[in-house]
Amino acid sequence: MWVLEPHDLALTKLERSIERDVRDVMFLAQAGLIDRETLITRFETEMQPYITGRTPNWHRNTLKMWIDACWP
């Protein structure tokens, strides 16, 4: 069985970012399964270099919103 590591799971929810996705990420943070610095580092090194499209800042802004919600 293959299972995503919790930080990777959180980042997969970044694209869609509907209410359920935000709740899932908040749960992972509150349960201590993800931490702020690792999430930011993984985004910057493993996801951001591959983001294309008309709104490249959308993902970073969404991540910032999640960080502010999970770690006020």
C-alpha angles and dihedrals in degrees: 000000000000118000129179118244108249095252090050090048090053092050092052087062093054096084097056098028097178121160093272091053092051090050090050093052092046089051092051090051095046091048089053093242094123132032131206100242096047091048092051093045093049091049093050097045105030106028114021096062089061100046113114135167140080097302109046092161093056093083093048091048091049091049090051090051090052093048091050090050097045100038108027 
